[in-house]
Amino acid sequence: MPLIVADLEKLLLAAVLGGLIGLEREAKHRPAGLRTNLFICMGAAMFTLLSDQLAVLHMGDHTRIAAQIIPGIGFIGAGSILHARGDLVTGITTASTLFVVASIGMAVGGDRYWIAIFATLLVLRVLLLLGATEKILNLKIMLHAYEVAGPSADQIIAEVNDALEPLHFFATNVQVAPTPRHVRVRFECEGTRKQQNAVLRRLRDCEKFETVTPLGSVQSE
C-alpha cells in the first residue's frame, strides 16, 4: 500500500507541474494549454513508473517503455508546428515546451523531484520574462495582416510591393475580394512591432489606396 500511495503522489506532482506550465500557455491562448501540458507530464511520469515496475516483474529492460516517450513526444510536437504563409513557421515554442514538459514528467516518475520542480520554475521564468524582454527590446517578430482598398487588384499589389521593397519585406497570403465600388486586398507580412509601424506608414502614404486597415497579429508561438 505505501508503494501505491507513493506512485499516486508522483502522478499528482506531475499533474501539478505540467498544469503550472499549461496555465501560462493557456493564458497566452496557445494551442497546447492547460490540459495538454498536464496530460503529457502525467503520462510521461506514468510510463516511466510502468517501465520500471514491469521490468522488475518480468526481469526485463527498465528503460524499454520509457525510451518510447521521446519519439512519441516528437510526433506530438511535430503536429503542433505549422509551416505556412511562405517561409513562416509557427508553433516551435509550443513544441519545445511539450518536449520539456515530458522530460519533467519522466523526472518525477524517476524519483528526481527537485530536478522536476527546478525545471518547471525555470521554464515558467523563461516563458514569462523572456517574452516581456522581447517586447521591451522590440525583438519579437510577428506576422501582421493588412487590408487595402483601391481601384484594381493588380495596381494594389504592385503598389504594396513597391511600398514594402525598401523595407526588405514582402507580402504573403494575398487574398483579393472584389466589391461593387472597389477591390479589397488582404495580405500579411512579418516583422517586429517597430517594423510593422514603418510598413503601415508607407502604406498610408500611398495616394492610390482608398483605405489602409491594419488587422493585427495573426501569429501564435
trRosetta pair geometry for C-beta under 8 A, 3 or more apart (Angstrom, degrees):
i j d omega theta_ij theta_ji phi_ij phi_ji
1 4 5.6 -54 -150 34 37 112
1 5 6.4 36 155 -18 68 104
2 5 5.7 -55 -149 37 34 112
2 6 6.3 37 153 -22 66 105
3 6 5.7 -53 -150 34 32 113
3 7 6.6 32 152 -19 64 104
4 7 5.7 -54 -151 35 32 111
4 8 6.5 32 152 -18 65 105
5 8 5.7 -55 -149 37 32 111
5 9 6.4 36 151 -22 65 105
6 9 5.6 -53 -150 34 32 114
6 10 6.7 37 150 -22 63 101
7 10 5.6 -50 -154 30 35 114
7 11 6.7 33 151 -16 65 102
7 49 5.7 99 -141 -152 105 148
8 11 5.7 -52 -151 36 36 111
8 12 6.3 38 150 -20 66 105
9 12 5.5 -53 -147 37 33 114
9 13 6.3 35 154 -20 66 104
10 13 5.8 -53 -147 36 31 110
10 14 6.3 31 154 -18 64 106
10 45 5.7 -174 145 175 99 127
10 49 6.6 140 93 -71 147 129
10 108 5.3 145 -167 154 86 96
10 109 6.1 101 164 -97 134 48
10 111 7.9 -62 -104 -81 127 55
11 14 5.7 -53 -147 37 31 112
11 15 6.3 34 153 -21 64 105
11 42 5.6 55 -162 -151 79 95
11 45 5.9 169 -102 103 54 130
11 46 6.2 43 -104 -72 107 89
11 49 7.9 -51 -60 -12 91 152
12 15 5.6 -54 -150 35 31 113
12 16 6.5 31 152 -20 65 104
13 16 5.7 -54 -149 35 33 111
13 17 6.3 27 156 -15 67 107
13 45 7.9 157 75 -121 84 162
13 108 5.4 -176 97 -143 111 132
13 113 6.8 -41 163 -130 160 100
13 116 7.4 83 140 107 115 144
14 17 6.0 -57 -144 40 30 107
14 18 6.1 24 160 -11 65 111
14 41 4.7 -176 173 140 86 92
14 42 4.7 138 109 -96 114 52
14 44 7.2 -163 -160 65 137 83
14 45 3.7 -111 -69 -19 161 151
14 46 7.9 -144 67 -29 161 72
14 104 7.3 147 -137 122 77 87
14 105 4.7 66 -151 -124 122 78
14 108 4.4 -169 -74 73 93 159
14 109 7.1 25 -69 -45 140 81
14 116 7.6 -69 -98 -173 68 149
15 18 6.0 -59 -141 45 26 106
15 19 5.9 30 157 -24 62 114
15 38 5.4 36 -154 -166 70 95
15 41 6.7 161 -90 90 28 109
15 42 4.6 29 -75 -75 78 120
16 19 5.6 -59 -145 37 25 114
16 20 6.6 32 155 -27 62 100
17 20 5.9 -46 -152 24 31 112
17 21 7.1 23 154 -7 60 102
17 41 5.8 -157 85 -180 90 153
17 104 5.5 -142 130 153 134 133
17 105 7.8 -177 78 -73 119 61
17 108 6.9 -175 24 -55 143 136
17 116 5.9 -49 -111 156 173 104
17 117 6.9 -117 -101 -97 124 52
17 120 4.5 -110 -156 -85 100 147
18 21 6.1 -59 -156 41 36 105
18 22 6.0 38 148 -22 68 112
18 37 4.6 -178 177 142 85 78
18 38 4.4 141 107 -110 111 34
18 39 7.4 -150 136 23 150 26
18 40 6.3 175 -144 66 138 74
18 41 2.6 -158 -64 18 128 141
18 42 6.2 -105 24 -25 148 75
18 101 5.3 81 -122 -166 89 112
18 104 6.8 167 -71 88 76 126
18 105 6.5 19 -59 -66 122 103
19 22 5.2 -56 -142 41 34 117
19 23 6.3 45 156 -30 66 97
19 34 6.1 28 -146 -161 72 85
19 37 6.9 155 -87 96 25 101
19 38 4.4 37 -75 -92 77 107
19 41 7.8 -111 -21 45 56 140
20 23 5.8 -45 -153 23 29 113
20 24 7.3 28 150 -14 58 99
20 120 5.9 66 72 179 133 121
20 124 6.5 -49 141 -72 109 132
21 24 5.9 -53 -160 32 39 111
21 25 6.6 34 147 -14 68 107
21 37 5.0 -138 89 177 98 151
21 41 7.7 129 38 -50 122 139
21 97 6.6 174 168 -177 125 110
21 100 8.0 -168 -137 95 162 107
21 101 5.7 -150 76 -94 153 110
21 104 7.9 149 -13 23 143 161
21 120 6.4 -118 -46 -145 105 84
21 123 5.7 -8 -107 112 120 134
21 124 6.5 -125 -96 -70 69 84
21 127 7.6 124 -145 -4 81 156
22 25 5.5 -57 -148 41 37 111
22 26 5.9 40 153 -24 70 106
22 32 7.7 -96 -122 143 83 75
22 33 5.6 76 -173 153 87 47
22 34 3.8 108 138 -124 118 36
22 35 6.9 152 -169 7 148 22
22 36 6.5 162 -121 60 115 68
22 37 3.3 -166 -71 51 95 121
22 38 5.2 -53 -8 -33 157 81
22 101 8.0 71 -53 -120 84 148
23 26 5.5 -52 -142 36 30 113
23 27 6.3 35 156 -24 64 104
23 34 5.7 47 -74 -98 53 98
24 27 5.8 -51 -149 31 29 113
24 28 6.8 12 155 -4 61 108
24 124 6.0 179 -46 -127 152 81
24 127 5.3 87 147 111 146 145
24 128 6.7 -96 -138 -62 131 91
25 28 6.1 -68 -153 46 31 100
25 30 4.3 -75 -172 50 86 127
25 32 5.9 -38 162 95 153 70
25 33 5.0 -165 106 -118 100 48
25 34 7.4 -174 67 -51 95 46
25 36 7.9 -75 98 61 148 111
25 37 6.2 136 25 -29 140 137
25 94 7.2 97 -141 -117 127 84
25 97 6.7 147 -78 132 129 161
25 127 7.9 -69 -66 -161 69 153
26 29 7.5 33 -178 -78 36 32
26 30 7.3 -83 -70 41 25 81
26 33 3.6 80 -86 -161 81 111
26 34 4.5 2 -48 -34 141 90
28 131 8.0 -100 -100 -145 146 165
28 221 7.6 -1 133 27 137 118
29 33 8.0 -25 -136 -84 24 120
29 220 7.4 -107 107 -117 85 122
30 33 6.2 153 71 -75 76 72
30 93 7.9 -97 -129 97 141 106
30 94 5.5 176 177 -93 123 111
30 220 6.1 148 -122 -178 64 118
30 221 6.2 -43 -112 62 116 90
31 36 8.0 30 125 -8 66 165
31 80 6.0 175 83 -142 135 99
31 91 6.9 -11 26 -115 136 103
31 94 5.9 27 50 -139 98 162
31 220 6.7 113 -25 124 91 149
32 36 4.1 -111 -157 95 79 152
32 37 6.3 103 150 -49 99 83
32 80 6.0 -24 -33 -116 120 145
32 94 5.0 132 23 -166 114 108
32 97 7.0 172 85 83 130 118
32 98 5.9 -53 163 -67 170 112
33 36 5.9 97 48 20 44 104
33 37 7.1 -96 131 1 23 101
34 37 6.6 -73 -152 42 20 100
34 38 6.0 15 160 -17 63 117
35 38 5.7 -60 -142 40 28 112
35 39 6.0 23 163 -17 67 110
36 39 6.2 -61 -147 38 23 105
36 40 6.3 19 159 -16 63 110
36 98 7.3 -54 144 -103 111 109
37 40 5.9 -56 -142 38 30 109
37 41 6.2 27 161 -16 65 109
37 97 7.3 -47 -102 139 117 108
37 98 7.1 -127 -101 -103 73 67
37 101 5.0 -122 -151 -129 86 161
38 41 6.2 -62 -150 38 25 106
38 42 6.2 15 159 -10 64 114
39 42 5.9 -60 -141 45 28 106
39 43 5.7 30 159 -21 66 113
40 43 5.7 -55 -140 39 26 111
40 44 6.3 28 159 -20 62 106
40 73 7.0 89 -161 -113 120 102
40 76 7.3 -170 -106 105 126 165
40 98 5.8 -73 174 -155 175 86
40 101 5.2 69 96 111 120 121
40 102 5.5 -70 161 -75 106 80
40 105 6.8 -146 129 -19 61 147
41 44 6.0 -54 -148 34 27 109
41 45 6.6 26 153 -16 61 106
41 101 4.9 -86 -67 172 93 92
41 102 7.0 -133 -92 -89 48 32
41 104 5.6 -25 -130 85 107 105
41 105 4.0 177 -165 -65 51 108
41 108 7.6 59 172 16 93 138
42 45 5.7 -55 -151 37 33 112
42 46 6.3 33 152 -21 66 107
42 105 6.4 -107 -34 -125 12 125
43 46 5.6 -54 -145 36 33 112
43 47 6.3 31 157 -17 66 104
43 105 6.8 17 64 173 50 162
44 47 5.9 -53 -146 37 31 109
44 48 6.4 33 154 -20 63 106
44 69 5.3 85 -129 -152 87 139
44 73 7.6 16 -84 -63 120 126
44 101 7.7 155 7 125 143 68
44 102 4.4 151 -75 -156 149 67
44 103 7.5 -72 165 -47 158 15
44 104 7.6 96 78 69 141 56
44 105 3.0 108 71 92 109 129
44 106 5.0 -69 158 -48 112 72
44 109 6.8 -139 127 -7 67 133
45 48 5.7 -57 -151 36 31 112
45 49 6.4 32 152 -19 65 105
45 105 4.1 -108 -36 -174 78 83
45 106 6.9 -143 -83 -72 49 24
45 108 4.6 -29 -109 83 121 110
45 109 3.9 172 -153 -53 57 99
46 49 5.7 -53 -149 36 32 112
46 50 6.3 29 155 -15 66 107
46 105 8.0 -32 7 174 63 119
46 109 7.0 -113 -20 -97 15 130
47 50 5.7 -54 -143 41 32 110
47 51 6.1 40 155 -28 65 105
47 65 5.5 -149 -176 142 87 106
47 66 6.0 141 129 -99 94 56
47 68 7.5 -115 -177 69 140 92
47 69 5.5 153 93 -75 147 110
47 106 7.9 -38 75 -97 97 81
47 109 7.2 -32 66 -118 54 174
48 51 5.7 -49 -147 30 29 116
48 52 6.8 23 156 -13 61 105
48 65 7.9 -172 -93 98 25 100
48 66 4.9 59 -109 -107 64 114
48 69 7.4 -12 -58 -39 83 150
48 105 7.2 169 -2 133 125 79
48 106 4.9 140 -67 -137 139 62
48 108 7.7 135 58 76 144 64
48 109 2.8 117 76 110 125 143
48 110 5.5 -83 173 -46 137 78
49 52 6.1 -64 -156 38 30 105
49 53 6.1 13 158 -8 69 115
49 109 4.8 -115 -40 -150 75 103
50 53 5.9 -62 -134 45 30 102
50 54 5.6 23 171 -14 70 114
50 65 5.7 -67 99 105 97 163
51 54 6.6 -55 -134 40 17 103
51 55 6.4 20 160 -21 55 113
51 62 6.2 81 142 175 90 51
51 63 6.5 34 167 -129 133 19
51 64 6.3 -180 -146 57 98 63
51 65 3.6 -149 -91 58 91 103
51 66 4.0 -83 0 -30 173 89
51 67 8.0 135 -133 -2 147 67
52 55 6.0 -63 -154 34 25 112
52 56 6.8 24 153 -20 62 105
52 62 5.4 27 -112 -155 61 96
52 66 7.8 39 -39 -38 76 127
52 109 7.7 173 0 157 122 97
52 110 7.8 145 -48 -106 138 66
53 56 5.7 -52 -153 31 35 111
53 57 6.6 30 152 -16 66 106
54 57 5.6 -53 -146 38 37 111
54 58 6.0 -6 168 16 71 112
54 60 6.7 -18 124 46 83 128
54 65 6.9 73 47 -17 133 139
55 58 6.7 -75 -134 57 23 81
55 59 7.4 7 176 -171 58 6
55 60 4.4 -110 -126 72 68 79
55 61 6.0 -96 -119 85 122 23
55 62 4.3 -152 74 -88 171 54
55 64 7.0 146 -81 18 111 105
56 59 7.9 20 -167 -70 20 40
56 62 8.0 47 -45 -98 71 94
60 64 6.2 -49 145 4 116 142
61 64 4.1 101 82 -42 109 104
62 66 7.7 0 141 13 63 125
63 66 5.3 -77 -152 57 55 109
63 67 5.1 66 151 -42 89 104
64 67 6.2 -56 -154 22 19 113
64 68 7.7 14 151 -18 53 102
65 68 6.1 -58 -167 25 40 110
65 69 8.0 55 141 -36 63 88
66 69 5.8 -29 -170 -4 50 116
66 106 6.5 103 -159 -135 110 111
66 109 7.7 -176 -110 104 117 138
67 70 6.8 -43 -176 17 47 107
68 71 6.2 -56 -158 45 53 101
68 72 5.9 57 147 -26 76 112
69 72 5.6 -67 -151 41 30 115
69 73 6.1 25 158 -17 70 107
69 102 5.9 169 162 176 112 120
69 106 6.3 165 89 -76 164 120
70 73 6.1 -56 -146 36 27 105
70 74 6.4 33 152 -23 61 106
70 102 7.6 150 -96 123 47 139
71 74 5.2 -51 -146 34 37 120
71 75 6.5 44 154 -24 66 98
72 75 5.8 -51 -156 28 32 112
72 76 6.8 26 149 -12 64 103
73 76 5.5 -52 -148 39 40 110
73 77 6.0 41 152 -21 70 107
73 98 6.1 -179 -166 134 100 98
73 99 5.6 126 141 -108 128 60
73 102 4.3 -74 -89 -30 151 167
74 77 5.7 -54 -142 39 29 112
74 78 6.3 34 157 -23 64 104
74 99 7.6 48 -80 -101 58 106
75 78 5.9 -52 -148 31 28 111
75 79 6.8 29 151 -20 59 105
76 79 5.7 -57 -159 32 34 114
76 80 7.0 27 149 -18 65 105
76 98 6.0 -125 108 154 114 150
77 80 5.8 -59 -155 32 38 109
77 81 6.9 32 152 -20 68 104
77 94 7.8 169 -140 111 72 74
77 95 3.5 91 -167 -157 93 93
77 96 7.3 85 -146 -54 131 32
77 98 5.2 -171 -85 72 89 125
77 99 5.7 15 -75 -53 148 95
78 81 5.9 -57 -152 30 37 109
78 95 7.1 77 -59 -130 27 134
80 91 4.5 -173 140 -176 75 124
80 94 4.7 -122 154 108 137 120
80 95 4.8 177 72 -71 114 83
80 98 6.8 136 8 -6 154 144
81 89 6.6 -1 -174 -176 99 97
81 90 7.3 167 -152 87 53 44
81 91 4.3 -167 -103 90 41 117
81 92 6.0 53 -113 -77 107 58
81 94 7.8 -176 -70 66 62 100
81 95 5.2 -12 -51 -41 100 144
82 89 7.2 166 85 -155 49 51
82 90 5.0 -9 58 60 97 92
82 91 5.3 98 9 -3 77 131
83 88 7.5 155 -155 89 48 54
83 89 5.2 -15 -103 -105 74 81
84 88 6.2 -34 79 78 55 102
84 90 7.5 -35 38 17 94 106
84 173 8.0 47 148 -76 93 121
85 88 4.3 -1 79 33 101 131
85 143 6.8 69 108 -145 156 151
85 172 4.8 94 179 135 84 131
85 173 4.6 -34 -122 -41 95 119
85 188 6.0 -30 -159 75 136 140
86 170 7.7 155 -127 93 162 112
86 172 4.1 -90 -15 -120 127 137
86 173 7.4 -104 -14 -29 93 78
88 143 5.8 29 -126 -77 146 138
88 172 7.0 165 -15 101 117 165
88 190 6.3 179 -89 -72 104 135
88 219 7.3 -121 -168 -108 130 118
89 92 6.3 52 129 -40 107 113
90 143 7.9 -69 -70 2 121 133
90 219 5.8 -156 -102 -157 127 85
90 220 5.7 79 -179 68 128 65
90 221 7.0 -144 -164 -139 81 13
91 94 4.8 -54 -159 43 65 119
91 95 5.8 68 143 -26 85 100
91 220 7.1 39 -71 99 65 92
91 221 7.0 110 -96 138 22 38
92 95 5.7 -53 -147 37 32 111
92 96 6.3 26 157 -14 66 107
92 221 7.2 -78 55 -177 65 71
93 96 6.0 -58 -144 41 30 106
93 97 6.2 34 155 -23 64 108
93 221 3.8 -19 45 164 131 114
94 97 5.7 -56 -148 34 28 113
94 98 6.6 29 154 -19 63 104
94 220 7.7 29 -36 136 129 103
94 221 6.0 142 -33 114 84 76
95 98 5.8 -54 -153 33 31 111
95 99 6.6 35 149 -22 63 104
96 99 5.4 -49 -151 31 37 117
96 100 6.6 35 153 -16 66 102
97 100 5.9 -56 -150 38 33 107
97 101 6.2 36 152 -22 67 107
97 123 7.0 111 -135 -166 83 124
97 127 7.5 52 -104 -83 125 128
98 101 5.5 -52 -143 36 32 115
98 102 6.5 36 155 -21 64 102
99 102 6.0 -54 -156 31 29 111
99 103 6.8 25 149 -15 62 105
100 103 5.6 -55 -152 36 37 111
100 104 6.5 42 149 -23 67 101
100 119 6.9 -163 179 168 102 115
100 123 5.7 156 126 -97 145 133
101 104 5.5 -49 -151 31 35 115
101 105 6.7 37 150 -17 64 102
101 123 7.8 113 -69 -156 70 173
102 105 5.6 -52 -153 35 35 113
102 106 6.5 36 149 -19 66 103
103 106 5.5 -49 -148 36 37 114
103 107 6.4 43 151 -24 65 101
103 119 7.2 -109 103 170 104 162
104 107 5.6 -50 -150 32 33 114
104 108 6.7 34 151 -18 64 102
104 116 4.8 104 -163 -147 76 85
104 119 5.3 -159 -95 93 97 128
104 120 5.8 87 -135 -64 146 87
104 123 7.9 -70 -55 -10 138 145
105 108 5.7 -52 -151 34 34 111
105 109 6.3 30 153 -14 66 107
105 116 7.8 101 -63 -132 17 125
106 109 5.6 -57 -146 42 33 111
106 110 6.0 20 156 -9 67 113
107 110 5.9 -65 -143 47 28 103
107 112 4.2 -81 -168 78 84 110
107 113 7.6 153 138 -81 94 19
107 115 4.9 -125 -162 93 138 109
107 116 3.9 176 97 -68 121 93
107 119 6.9 125 17 17 161 142
108 111 8.0 49 180 -65 30 17
108 112 7.3 -88 -66 62 23 65
108 113 6.4 58 -119 -103 65 61
108 116 4.7 62 -58 -91 79 169
112 115 4.2 -15 154 34 108 123
112 116 6.1 124 102 -25 78 91
113 116 5.7 -62 -152 37 31 111
113 117 6.2 25 156 -16 69 107
114 117 5.6 -50 -141 38 35 110
114 118 6.0 34 158 -18 66 107
115 118 5.9 -57 -144 40 27 109
115 119 6.1 28 156 -20 64 109
116 119 5.8 -56 -146 37 27 111
116 120 6.4 30 154 -22 62 105
117 120 5.7 -53 -151 32 31 113
117 121 6.6 27 154 -14 64 105
118 121 5.9 -57 -150 39 32 109
118 122 6.2 32 153 -20 66 109
119 122 5.6 -56 -145 38 31 113
119 123 6.3 34 155 -22 66 104
120 123 5.8 -53 -148 33 29 110
120 124 6.5 26 155 -15 63 107
121 124 5.8 -56 -149 38 31 111
121 125 6.2 34 153 -22 65 107
122 125 5.6 -53 -147 35 31 113
122 126 6.4 30 155 -18 65 106
123 126 5.8 -57 -149 37 30 110
123 127 6.2 25 157 -16 66 109
124 127 5.9 -57 -143 40 29 108
124 128 6.0 16 163 -10 66 114
125 128 6.2 -64 -141 44 23 102
125 129 5.6 -5 175 6 65 120
126 129 6.8 -61 -120 49 17 91
126 130 5.2 -1 -172 1 60 125
127 130 7.1 -34 -97 43 9 97
127 131 6.2 12 171 -20 47 119
128 131 6.4 -71 -158 33 15 109
128 132 6.8 6 156 -11 57 110
129 132 5.9 -60 -153 38 33 108
129 133 6.2 34 152 -21 68 108
130 133 5.3 -50 -143 37 37 116
130 134 6.3 45 155 -26 66 99
131 134 5.8 -49 -152 29 30 113
131 135 6.9 26 151 -15 61 104
131 140 7.7 45 -154 -83 60 137
132 135 5.8 -57 -155 36 35 110
132 136 6.3 33 151 -19 69 107
133 136 5.7 -55 -144 37 33 110
133 137 6.0 9 165 3 69 113
133 139 7.6 -3 124 31 76 128
134 137 6.5 -68 -139 52 23 94
134 139 4.5 -100 -145 68 70 99
134 140 3.9 83 147 -53 117 97
135 138 7.5 22 -177 -76 29 38
135 140 5.9 -8 -74 5 57 132
135 193 7.7 47 -146 -10 71 140
138 192 5.1 75 172 171 84 137
138 193 6.0 -109 -132 47 88 95
138 194 5.0 28 -161 -13 140 118
139 192 6.8 -69 -143 -111 7 126
140 192 6.4 113 72 -126 49 80
140 193 7.4 36 70 -20 93 95
141 190 5.9 36 172 172 107 96
141 191 6.2 -69 -141 -152 84 13
141 192 5.8 -59 -93 -67 59 63
142 190 7.3 -166 98 -146 27 65
142 191 7.5 -32 55 71 59 39
142 192 7.5 82 17 -124 79 28
142 193 7.3 38 26 -64 120 69
142 196 7.4 -26 69 -46 99 141
142 217 4.8 -43 167 -125 133 116
142 219 5.1 -171 -159 45 71 129
143 188 5.5 21 177 176 100 122
143 189 7.4 179 -148 93 65 20
143 190 5.2 -32 -96 -96 71 78
143 217 6.6 99 73 -156 56 70
143 218 5.4 -65 104 63 103 84
143 219 3.8 115 30 -48 98 118
144 188 6.6 167 86 -150 35 74
144 189 6.5 -21 61 63 82 67
144 190 7.8 151 17 -99 71 29
144 191 7.4 -50 15 47 112 84
144 196 5.0 80 4 -129 157 132
144 199 7.7 155 74 69 132 146
144 214 6.8 -23 172 -158 120 97
144 215 7.4 149 177 64 72 72
144 216 6.6 -118 -141 151 84 17
144 217 5.6 -52 -94 -92 70 52
144 218 7.0 131 -126 7 22 85
145 186 6.4 7 -176 -175 107 98
145 187 7.2 173 -149 93 66 30
145 188 4.8 -37 -95 -93 69 85
145 214 7.7 122 87 -169 55 53
145 215 3.9 -40 93 67 102 121
145 216 6.8 -3 45 60 90 48
145 217 7.9 125 6 -139 81 9
145 218 5.0 59 -27 -25 114 129
146 186 7.2 173 89 -148 43 56
146 187 6.0 -15 60 63 88 75
146 188 7.5 156 15 -94 71 35
146 189 7.4 -5 5 13 115 99
146 199 7.5 -134 -46 135 148 119
146 200 7.5 -173 -104 -97 129 77
146 203 6.6 -123 -177 -103 154 174
146 212 6.7 -15 -174 -170 114 83
146 213 6.8 150 -164 80 62 52
146 214 5.7 -36 -106 -108 80 51
146 215 6.2 -165 -89 7 23 91
147 184 5.8 1 -175 -175 104 106
147 185 7.2 162 -153 82 55 42
147 186 4.8 -21 -99 -97 82 80
147 211 7.8 1 110 108 88 100
147 212 7.7 157 84 -157 51 39
147 213 4.5 -13 61 62 97 105
147 215 5.9 79 -15 -45 98 116
148 156 5.4 160 105 -162 119 118
148 160 6.4 -170 19 -76 160 115
148 184 7.2 156 80 -154 38 57
148 185 5.2 -18 62 62 90 93
148 186 8.0 168 19 -83 65 34
148 187 7.7 -12 10 17 107 102
148 203 6.6 -120 -91 -168 122 120
148 209 5.2 -69 -164 -136 105 123
148 211 7.2 179 -149 89 43 58
148 212 5.4 -2 -107 -108 81 70
148 213 7.6 -167 -73 24 38 70
149 156 7.9 -84 -179 -105 10 139
149 182 5.0 75 178 110 98 137
149 183 7.0 162 -150 82 60 41
149 184 5.0 -27 -94 -97 80 73
149 185 7.8 169 -85 18 31 69
149 209 6.8 102 66 -171 53 77
149 210 4.4 -58 102 63 100 108
149 211 4.5 30 33 43 115 91
149 212 8.0 -136 23 -64 71 39
150 155 6.0 -130 131 94 134 106
150 156 4.3 163 43 -79 134 102
150 159 7.4 144 -88 35 170 143
150 182 6.1 171 87 -176 14 120
150 183 6.2 -31 69 62 64 88
150 185 7.3 -19 27 7 102 111
150 208 5.9 39 -138 140 126 84
150 209 5.2 -68 -74 -117 107 52
150 210 5.7 175 -90 0 45 88
151 155 6.0 8 67 55 93 147
151 156 8.0 175 48 -46 54 91
151 182 6.2 -74 -94 -134 31 91
151 183 7.0 17 122 19 18 100
151 208 7.4 -76 10 -178 104 93
151 210 8.0 121 -42 -33 62 111
152 155 4.5 83 66 11 94 107
152 156 6.8 -163 90 -9 46 87
152 183 5.9 57 -139 14 20 142
153 156 5.7 -58 -147 37 31 110
153 157 6.2 26 159 -17 68 108
153 176 4.6 11 -121 -130 136 134
153 178 7.6 -66 -46 -74 114 85
153 183 4.9 -107 -59 157 73 154
153 185 5.9 130 -135 -76 75 115
154 157 6.0 -56 -145 38 28 108
154 158 6.3 27 156 -18 63 109
155 158 5.8 -56 -146 38 29 111
155 159 6.2 26 157 -16 65 109
155 208 6.5 -114 154 158 117 139
156 159 5.9 -61 -148 40 28 107
156 160 6.2 30 154 -22 66 107
156 183 6.5 -138 -10 94 139 112
156 185 4.5 164 119 6 142 143
156 208 7.9 -158 -93 120 57 109
156 209 7.1 87 -124 -101 88 86
157 160 5.6 -52 -145 35 30 113
157 161 6.4 30 156 -17 63 105
157 171 7.3 -135 -145 64 77 153
157 174 6.5 48 -113 -156 113 151
157 185 6.3 -154 -64 -148 76 160
158 161 5.9 -56 -151 37 29 110
158 162 6.4 29 152 -18 64 107
159 162 5.5 -53 -147 37 33 113
159 163 6.3 33 154 -20 66 106
159 206 5.3 108 171 -161 124 148
159 208 5.6 -146 -90 68 159 129
159 209 6.9 -167 115 -52 148 95
160 163 5.7 -57 -149 36 30 110
160 164 6.2 17 157 -11 66 112
160 171 5.4 31 135 -46 128 145
160 185 7.1 -121 -32 107 145 139
160 187 6.4 98 175 32 158 155
160 203 7.1 14 -118 -112 74 100
161 164 5.9 -61 -140 43 29 103
161 165 6.1 45 159 -43 65 102
161 170 7.3 15 -126 -135 81 72
161 171 6.6 -92 -78 8 71 112
162 165 6.0 -40 -142 12 27 118
163 166 7.8 -64 -180 26 30 97
163 167 8.0 1 142 8 60 114
163 199 7.5 93 135 -155 107 65
163 202 4.3 146 -171 137 100 112
163 203 5.5 99 153 -81 162 58
163 205 7.8 154 -126 59 115 96
163 206 5.9 -70 -73 -52 131 128
164 167 5.7 -75 -163 50 50 106
164 169 4.1 -94 -171 81 104 95
164 170 6.0 140 125 -93 138 29
164 171 6.3 177 -5 -38 163 82
164 189 6.4 -151 -127 -108 137 156
164 199 6.6 19 -106 -129 84 99
164 202 7.4 152 -71 97 43 144
165 168 7.5 32 -175 -77 36 30
165 169 7.7 -104 -67 54 19 61
165 170 8.0 47 -87 -85 59 72
166 202 7.6 -175 55 -120 114 151
167 191 7.8 -17 153 -94 124 156
167 195 6.8 130 -177 -162 124 95
167 198 6.0 151 -110 117 136 123
167 199 6.3 -130 67 -81 172 77
167 202 7.0 -138 -27 -7 128 157
169 189 4.8 48 176 -171 124 134
169 190 7.3 -178 -139 54 98 60
169 191 6.3 -46 -99 -49 124 129
169 195 7.4 145 -66 165 128 117
169 199 6.3 -22 39 -95 168 118
170 189 6.8 169 78 -120 31 103
171 174 5.6 61 135 -72 116 105
171 187 4.0 -12 -164 174 114 145
171 188 7.1 116 -160 57 64 38
171 189 5.8 -60 -101 -67 49 101
172 187 6.8 126 56 -172 33 87
172 188 5.2 -47 71 73 85 90
172 189 6.7 135 16 -89 85 50
172 190 7.7 20 15 -20 130 96
173 186 7.9 -44 121 117 89 88
173 187 6.5 144 79 -146 67 53
173 188 4.8 19 51 21 116 114
174 185 6.5 -14 -165 -172 93 101
174 186 7.3 154 -155 84 43 52
174 187 4.6 -6 -101 -98 71 100
175 185 7.1 155 80 -158 48 52
175 186 4.5 -10 59 59 101 100
175 187 7.3 -179 21 -71 65 53
176 183 6.4 -16 -164 -177 95 112
176 184 7.5 146 -160 83 46 52
176 185 5.5 -16 -103 -104 68 77
177 183 7.2 149 77 -166 46 63
177 184 4.5 -19 66 67 99 101
177 185 7.6 -177 24 -79 71 31
177 186 7.1 36 -2 -8 112 103
178 183 5.2 -33 -108 -111 61 83
178 184 7.8 -170 -82 25 14 70
179 182 5.9 10 62 60 104 53
179 183 6.9 176 23 -95 75 30
179 184 6.3 51 -13 -11 114 101
182 210 5.8 -74 -118 12 173 152
186 215 7.4 23 -144 -17 106 151
188 218 6.3 -76 -117 42 132 135
189 196 7.8 161 87 -110 98 79
189 199 6.2 -180 77 -131 141 159
191 195 3.4 -107 165 97 129 132
191 196 5.3 167 83 -54 107 72
191 199 6.8 145 43 -27 149 129
192 195 4.7 94 50 10 74 103
192 196 6.9 -134 96 -7 38 87
193 196 5.6 -53 -147 35 31 113
193 197 6.6 36 152 -22 63 101
194 197 5.8 -51 -155 30 33 113
194 198 6.8 33 148 -17 63 103
195 198 5.5 -52 -154 34 38 113
195 199 6.5 43 147 -22 67 101
196 199 5.4 -46 -149 32 38 116
196 200 6.5 39 152 -20 66 102
196 214 7.8 90 165 -135 109 131
197 200 5.7 -52 -149 35 33 112
197 201 6.5 36 152 -21 64 103
198 201 5.7 -51 -149 33 33 113
198 202 6.5 29 155 -16 65 106
199 202 6.0 -61 -152 38 30 107
199 203 6.3 27 154 -18 66 108
200 203 5.8 -55 -146 37 31 111
200 204 6.3 24 158 -14 66 110
200 212 7.1 145 -155 139 70 128
200 214 5.7 -20 -106 -66 125 124
201 204 6.0 -63 -147 41 28 105
201 205 6.3 31 153 -25 64 108
202 205 5.6 -53 -148 30 32 115
202 206 7.3 42 152 -32 60 96
203 206 6.0 -47 -165 13 37 114
203 209 6.7 17 173 0 78 169
203 212 4.6 143 131 -141 112 147
204 209 7.6 -98 -115 72 32 135
204 212 5.1 -130 -81 49 70 146
206 209 4.8 68 93 -2 106 108
206 212 7.7 109 49 -60 102 133
209 212 5.4 44 138 -55 146 95
215 218 7.4 20 109 -50 109 109
